[in-house]
Amino acid sequence: MYWLFDIEEGTYFDLNEVSHFELSFFDGKTSFAEICEKVISKYNDEDPQAITRDLKELIENLQKKGVIIEAQK
């Protein structure tokens, strides 16, 4: 089990193995497409469209909560 802590708000989010793997690439340099490719490659028995949709949803939810921000280019 993995957790993501929001120190400012004092809240935490439970992460499953896939979410943890996805977030490990959130470095401000790796693009969304590159992260999708890595996740699809690792979890190749899953539907690629579902992986992409779920990653978008994860990003949107964490952005709404202020946990992550879009990298400046």
C-alpha positions, -999 to +999 in steps of 0.1 A: +000+000+000+012+035-008+002+070+004+006+104-010+007+131+017-004+167+013+016+184+040-001+218+037-036+203+042-027+175+065-045+150+043-034+118+025-044+098-004-043+060-007-026+049-039-028+015-055+003+000-072-006+015-106-011+050-093+022+048-074+040+036-105+024+065-126+033+091-100+069+080-099+073+096-133+058+130-123+092+148-124+082+179-145+102+165-175+083+133-185+053+140-207+019+126-203+024+105-234+057+091-221+041+082-188+012+064-206+037+045-227+056+033-196+024+023-178+010+005-209+043-013-213+043-025-177+007-034-175+004-047-211-025-070-202-047-040-195-067-019-220-044+010-232-074+033-235-085+026-199-050+032-187-049+066-205-083+075-192-075+065-156-042+085-157-060+116-169-085+112-141-058+108-115-041+139-127-073+159-128-083+148-093-048+156-078-047+190-096-082+199-083-070+192-048-038+212-053-016+182-047+001+185-081+006+214-105+014+215-142+051+219-149+063+252-163+078+249-198 
